[in-house]
Amino acid sequence: MKYLLWLLKAAIFFTLFAFALNNQHDATVYFFFGTHWRAPLVLVVLAAFAGGLVVGALGMLPGWWKHRTAAAQLPSASDTSAATASTAAPAPAAPSSISATDLPAVRQHGL
């Protein structure tokens, strides 16, 4: 399995390497106010990918902060496990068997 993963990684690498070698022509990216950027096409694609990663990470940042502050406000796991172990009620016994009449009716829809 380990060799198969390495083979897959090598195939992806060589595919991207061949893409980079085949796209060395200059590309022009036009920005606002008449500015432009001339670079090989592979660099333009790489810059667009990196920009997408940055924008995606910045878009997720508020959620990360919210969850991090919520997790910091929770009591630690050792405190909660000791408190729940001393006050936990015994678990109810599981029924020995469940009959078909105990289950809720399932409504079937025809297509």
C-alpha positions as CSV (number, residue, x, y, z in Angstrom):
1,M,0.0,0.0,0.0
2,K,2.9,2.3,0.8
3,Y,4.4,1.8,-2.6
4,L,1.1,2.4,-4.3
5,L,0.8,5.8,-2.5
6,W,4.4,6.7,-3.6
7,L,3.6,5.7,-7.1
8,L,0.5,7.9,-7.1
9,K,2.5,10.9,-5.7
10,A,5.1,10.4,-8.4
11,A,2.5,10.3,-11.1
12,I,0.9,13.5,-9.9
13,F,4.3,15.2,-9.6
14,F,5.4,14.2,-13.1
15,T,2.0,15.3,-14.5
16,L,2.4,18.7,-13.0
17,F,6.0,18.9,-14.1
18,A,5.0,18.1,-17.7
19,F,2.3,20.8,-17.4
20,A,4.9,23.3,-16.3
21,L,7.2,22.4,-19.1
22,N,4.5,22.6,-21.7
23,N,3.2,26.0,-20.6
24,Q,6.3,28.2,-20.6
25,H,4.8,30.8,-23.0
26,D,4.3,34.2,-21.7
27,A,0.8,35.1,-20.5
28,T,-0.4,38.6,-19.8
29,V,-2.7,39.3,-16.9
30,Y,-4.5,42.7,-17.1
31,F,-5.4,44.4,-13.9
32,F,-7.3,47.6,-13.3
33,F,-6.2,51.1,-14.5
34,G,-4.1,49.7,-17.4
35,T,-1.6,47.8,-15.3
36,H,-0.6,44.3,-16.5
37,W,1.7,41.5,-15.6
38,R,3.6,39.3,-18.1
39,A,4.9,36.0,-16.8
40,P,5.1,32.4,-17.9
41,L,1.7,30.7,-17.9
42,V,2.7,28.2,-15.2
43,L,3.6,31.1,-12.8
44,V,0.2,32.7,-13.5
45,V,-1.6,29.5,-12.7
46,L,0.6,29.0,-9.6
47,A,-0.1,32.5,-8.4
48,A,-3.9,32.1,-8.9
49,F,-3.8,28.8,-6.9
50,A,-1.8,30.4,-4.1
51,G,-4.1,33.4,-4.1
52,G,-7.1,31.1,-3.8
53,L,-5.5,29.3,-0.8
54,V,-4.9,32.6,0.9
55,V,-8.5,33.9,0.3
56,G,-9.9,30.6,1.4
57,A,-7.8,30.5,4.6
58,L,-8.8,34.1,5.4
59,G,-12.4,33.3,4.8
60,M,-12.2,30.5,7.4
61,L,-10.3,32.5,10.0
62,P,-13.3,34.0,11.8
63,G,-14.8,30.5,12.3
64,W,-11.5,29.2,13.6
65,W,-11.3,32.0,16.1
66,K,-14.8,31.4,17.3
67,H,-14.3,27.7,17.8
68,R,-10.9,28.3,19.5
69,T,-12.4,30.8,22.0
70,A,-15.4,28.5,22.6
71,A,-13.0,25.6,23.3
72,A,-10.8,27.7,25.6
73,Q,-13.9,28.5,27.7
74,L,-14.8,24.9,28.2
75,P,-13.5,23.2,31.4
76,S,-10.6,20.8,30.8
77,A,-11.2,17.1,30.1
78,S,-9.7,15.9,33.4
79,D,-12.0,18.2,35.4
80,T,-15.2,17.1,33.7
81,S,-14.3,13.4,33.7
82,A,-13.7,13.4,37.5
83,A,-17.0,15.4,38.1
84,T,-19.1,13.2,35.9
85,A,-17.6,9.9,37.3
86,S,-18.7,10.8,40.9
87,T,-22.2,12.1,40.0
88,A,-23.1,9.7,37.2
89,A,-26.3,7.7,37.6
90,P,-26.2,4.0,36.8
91,A,-27.1,3.2,33.2
92,P,-30.6,1.7,32.6
93,A,-30.6,-2.0,31.6
94,A,-31.0,-2.6,27.9
95,P,-34.2,-4.5,26.9
96,S,-33.6,-8.1,26.2
97,S,-35.4,-8.1,22.9
98,I,-37.2,-5.7,20.6
99,S,-40.3,-6.9,18.8
100,A,-41.4,-5.6,15.4
101,T,-44.5,-4.0,17.1
102,D,-42.2,-1.8,19.2
103,L,-40.7,-0.1,16.2
104,P,-42.3,2.9,14.6
105,A,-44.1,2.5,11.3
106,V,-42.1,3.4,8.3
107,R,-44.0,5.1,5.5
108,Q,-42.9,4.1,2.0
109,H,-43.2,6.3,-1.0
110,G,-43.6,4.9,-4.5
111,L,-41.8,6.5,-7.4
